[in-house]
Amino acid sequence: MKTDHPFQFIRDFMALKVPGSERRKMPLYYRRVLVATNLMMSALFLIILLLGIVLNQHIEWTGIALLVIVILKSAMIDEMDMRINLLVHAVVVTVWSGWYVYTYGWNSGGQHFLLPLLMLIFFSVYVRPWTKMIYFVLLIAIRMLLFSYTLNHEPVFMMEKNIMVLFQTVNTLFLFVITAINCIVFSTSIQETERQLLIDNQELQHEAETDALTQLPNRRFIFDEMTQFIQDNPSAQFSLAIADIDFFKKVNDTYGHNCGDYTLQKLAASFRELSGGRYKCGRWGGEEFCFFFPEMNIDDAGTIMWEVNLAVSNLDFEFEEAKFKITITAGVEEYDFRSGLVEIIEKADQKLYAGKTAGRNRVII
């Protein structure tokens, strides 16, 4: 049996196509992530700057400049192309991480903020797979360069142990909150998309299997249902019936086609109500209906069809000012374990026409 390559998902990822547009509209979920991330990063920058002023008695202008840029890009988020938004954000976070490690050292944890940035890059629908991989490699390289730098250089401000714990606590809190926000928004978006796809597929499946006028299963579905029953239950008995409305053309000619549609809809509703789970009924075409009786012999199916015939003849049809009654004729056939399904249907059809010839309003068994 053919199996996928262990890393087929990487091949699939690299083969993804990117939507093309002169101005790339930002998806709502992505905008939510950027707005929330900008807000959290602004708060983090401000807290770190204030801690620096209080603890080191020193104003870090680089940090202030980055804070101003984050605030400006937050205000202009809807004015910039999606890729520009991502690029600016990537530059700000990378510079921030580098400045943070340069100023307070590797143990300050500033390098960890490259991880949420990686999530933003990979969830962007407008960044090509190869570009995402380049970002990925660059972020690894930047992180390793920062680590190599701290091995040979002391930070600008040496922090005592308790101060380091304070910085680590602030960084950890913001890092996990930002990561959690990304995960919540992205996963919710994916789940909502999958949910909508499932709903859409179910609706399409329903439309493909359902007669639009009567909302009964259509010919294809009822035929497939019987075929599947034979395959799943090769030794089980079943019967089927083909029924036709008597003088339906007269209804259309006398009262109009809208009345004909009304008649079919009311009749279909009656068939559903009468079934009680005993049989399945589908619109076979025009004014014909097919009844499927799983695990029933011809006598049981015939009895039910006579009940249906009687119930229909007692129905009162009222359309606008017209009042009338209708009858149906049906032919019932039993599966003989030798004939094909098409042949069984043809036999039921022949009985139907025999009933028409014999005067209509009857069931031929």
N, C-alpha and C positions, 0 to 999 in steps of 0.2 A: 504494500500500500504506500502511495506517495505521501511523504510528510514534508512540512515546511522546514526550511532552513532554520537552525536555532536562533539566528539573528535576522529572521525575515522581517521583523518589525522595523529594523534599521533600514533595510532596503525599501520598505514601504514608506518610511518617513522621508527618505532622500528622494523618493519619486513624487512626493506631494507637489501639487501645482498651487501657485499663488494667484489670487484674484488680481486682475489688472484694472487699473483706473488711474486717471490723471491725478485726482485727489481722492485719496483712500479714506473712506468714511470709517471712523472708529466704532467698533462694536460697543454696545452699551456695557457689557460685562467688563471689557477692557478699560473703558473710561472709569468705571467704578473702582477698579483696582488702582489705577493711576491717581485718582483723586484721593482715595484712602491712603495710599502709600505716600503721596506728597504731604498730606496732613500729618501722618505719623513721623515722616522724616523731618518736617519743619519743627515739630515738637521736640524730637531727639536733638536736632542741631541746637535749638535754643537752650535745652537743658545742659548739654555738654559745654556750650559757650558760657553759660552762667556758672557752671561748676568750675570751669577754667578761670573765670574772673575771681570767684570767691576763694578758690584753693591756691591759685598760682599768682593772683594779683596781676593778671596779664590779659589784655584783650587780643584775641586771635582774629585778625582781619580776614584771613583766608576763610575761616569758618563763617564769619559774618557775610562775606561775599557769597558763599554757597547757600546760606539761608535765604538771602535776598533773591538768588536765582531760582530757588525752589518755589518761593512765594510768587515770583513773576511767572514762572512756567505753569503754576497752578491756575493763575488768572487767565493765561493764554491757552489753556489746554484745548479749547474748541477752535482756536484760530490756527493751530498747527496741524500739518499732516500727521497721520498716525505714526509713520516711521520717524519723523522728526521728533515727535514726542518721546518715542522710545530712545532715540539717539541722545537727546538732551538729558533724559533721565539716566541713561547709562553713563554718560560723561560725569554728571553730578555725583552719582553714587561711587563711581570709580575714584574720582578726585577726592571725595570725602573719605573713603576708606584709606587711600594713600596718605592723605593729610593726617588722619586720625592715628594711624600706625606710626607715622613719622613723628608726630607730636607726643603721643603718650605710650608708644611701644606696642609690641606684638601682643602682650598680655591684656591690652585694653579691649581687644576683640573687634576692632573696627573692620577687619578683613572679612568677618562673617557676613557683612551686609551685601557681599557680592552674590550670595546664594539666592536671596529673593529676586535679585536682578536677573539671574539666570532663568527663573520661572517666567518672568515677564517677557524675556526674549523668546523662549520656546513656545509660549502661548500666543504670540503675535501671528495673525493669519497672513500678514503682508510681507513678512520676512522670509526669504527663500531658505530652504533647508541648508544649502551650503553656507549661506550667510550666518545662520544660527550656529553651525558648527564652528565657523570662524570666531564668532563671539565666544563660544564655549572654550575654545583653545586660548583665546586672548585672556579670558578671565582666570583660567588656570595659571597662565604665564604671569599675570599681574600678581596673583596671590603668592606664587613662588618667589617672584622678585621682591615682594615686600618681606617675605620671610628671610630671604637671603640678606636683604639690607639690614634687618634687625639683628642678624648674627654678628655683624661687624660694626654696627653703629648704635650708640645709646640714644634713647628718645630725648626730645627737647626737654621734657619735664619728667623727672624721675618721681614716681609715686610711691608713697608708703603702702604697706599691705592693706590697711583698712580703707585707704582711698581707692586702691585698685579694686577691692571688693565692691565698693560703691559704683565705680564705673562699669564693672562687669555686670552688676545687678541691673543697672539702667539699660545697658546694651542687650542683655539677655531678654529682658522684658520686651523691649521694642522689636528685637529681632523675631521673637516668637509671635508677637502680635501681628507684625507685618506679614510673616509667613502664613499665619493662620488666616488672615484676611484674604491673601492670594488663593489659598487652598479652598476656602469657603466659596469665594466668588467664582473661581474657575470650575470647581466641581459642581456647583449649583447650575452654572451655565451649561455644562456638559450633560448633566442629568436632565435639565429642562429640554435641551435639544433632543436627547434620546427619547424622552417622554413624548415630545411633540411628534417625532418621527414615528414612534409606535402608534400614536393616535391616528396620524395621517395614513399610515400603512393599513391600520385596521379599517379606516373609513374607505380607503381605496379597495380593500379586499371585500368589504361589505357591498360597495357599489358594483364590483365585478361579479358578485354572486347573487345580487338581489334585483328583482324586477322593480324598476323605478316607479311604476304606476301603482302596483298592488302591494309592494314591499314584501311579497312572497319570494322565496328562493326562485332563481330563474332556471331555465331549462338546463344550462350547463351544470349548475350546482347540484340540482336534484339527480341528474344523470351520474355525476361524479360520486354523489352520496351512495347511490345504489351500487355502482361499480366497486367502491371501497368496501361496502358491506359484503359483497360476494368474495372479495379478496380476503377480508378479515374473518369471515365465517363461511368457509367453503361447504360446510355440511348443514348450514342453517336454512330454514325455509323462509320465503317471503312472497308477498304478492304485490301487485301494482294495479292501478286503474288509470285510465285516460277518460276524462270527463269533458263535455262540451256544452256550452249554453245553447239551448234550443232557440232558434229564430233570433239570434243576436243581431243579425243584420237589420231585422225589422225594428229593433230598439233604436239602432243608430239612425235609420232612415226616418223613423217617426218622430223621435224626440231629440235627435242630434248627437254628435259624437261626444259632447261633454256629458250627456246623460249616459252614453255607453261607458265612458270612463268611470262615472259614478257607480254604475252597475257592477263593473269589474272590481272596484275597490270594496264595495259593500259585500260582495260575494266572497272576496278573499278574507275579509274580516270574519265572516261567518264560518269559513272553513277553519280558520285558526281557532275560533272559539269552540267549535265542535270537536276539534281533534283530541283535546284532553290528553295530549302526549301519546296517543295511540298510533298516530300516523304522521307523516310529513307530507305537506302539500306544496307544490310549486307551480308557477305559471309556465305552461308548456309552450305557449305561443298563441297570440290572438285571443280567442275566447276559450281556449283549451287549457285544462289543468291536469297535472299528473299527481297521483296519490301513491305514496310508498308506504307499505305495511310490513315493517320488519318482523320476522318470525311469526307470520300469520299465514294460514292456508287460505285458499280461495273462498271457502264458506264464511270464515270470520271476516275477511275483507269485504266480501259481498254484503254481509249483514250491515257493516258500517256504512258502505256506500248507499244502501237503501235508506239508512237513517239520514245520511247527508241529503239524499234526493228528496226525502220527505220534508226535511227542515227548510230546504231551499224553496220548495213549492209553497210553503207557508209564510215565507218572507214577504213583507210589504215594501215595495220600492216607491219612493216619492222623490221626484226631482223637479224643483220649481213647482209648477202647477200640475205636473204629470204624475199619475198614480198607476202603477202596473205591477204585474207579477211575472216571474220567469220560472222556467224549469230547466233541469239538466238531464243529459243522457250520459251514461258511463259504461265502459267495458272493462271487466276485471279479468286479470290473468295471473296464474300462479307459476312460480319458478319451478322448472322440472329437472334441474340439475344437469340438463344436457344442452339446452338451447342457450345461445348467447343473449345478453341483455337486450340488444337491438331487436332480436327475433321475438322476445317476450313482449316488448313494447309494441311491435307490429301486430301481434296477436290480439293484444288489448285494444289496439286501434281498430282492428277489423271487427271486433265485437261492438265497439262504439258505433261504427257505421251500420252494423246490423241493427242496433237499437234505434238508430235514426230512421232506417228503412221501415222498421216495425211500428213506427208511430211516435217515437221520442218519449221523453219523460219516463225513463226506465233505466234499470241496471241489468246488463247482460253478463251472466257469469259462465 
